[in-house]
Amino acid sequence: MVTAMRVLFMLGLIVYLWPFIVAAFFIAVAWVAAWLVRERRRQAADARRKARAALIARADEQQAGRLAGDPRGWYGDYPPAM
C-alpha cells in the first residue's frame, strides 16, 4: 500500500511539475550545445594560432637566410625550376 502511495505521489508531482521538468531539459540541452560551440571555436582559434606561428617561424627562417646570402631566403621552400 505504501508503494502504491509513493507511485501516485510521484505521478502527481510529474503531472504538476511537467512544465518545469521540460524547461530544465531544454535548458540543459541549450547549455550543452553552447559548451560544444565554445569548444569548437576554441579548437579553431588554437589551430589558427598554431598555423600563424608556423608561418611566422618560416618567414623568420627565410629572412635570416636572405640576410646571410642563402638563396632559400629569396625563394623559400620552393625555388624556381631552371
Contacts in CASP RR format, 6 or more apart in sequence:
PFRMAT RR
TARGET T0000
AUTHOR 0000-0000-0000
METHOD contacts of the structure
MODEL  1
MVTAMRVLFMLGLIVYLWPFIVAAFFIAVAWVAAWLVRERRRQAADARRK
ARAALIARADEQQAGRLAGDPRGWYGDYPPAM
14 21 0 8 1.000
58 76 0 8 1.000
58 77 0 8 1.000
62 72 0 8 1.000
62 73 0 8 1.000
62 76 0 8 1.000
63 73 0 8 1.000
65 72 0 8 1.000
65 73 0 8 1.000
66 73 0 8 1.000
66 74 0 8 1.000
71 79 0 8 1.000
72 79 0 8 1.000
END
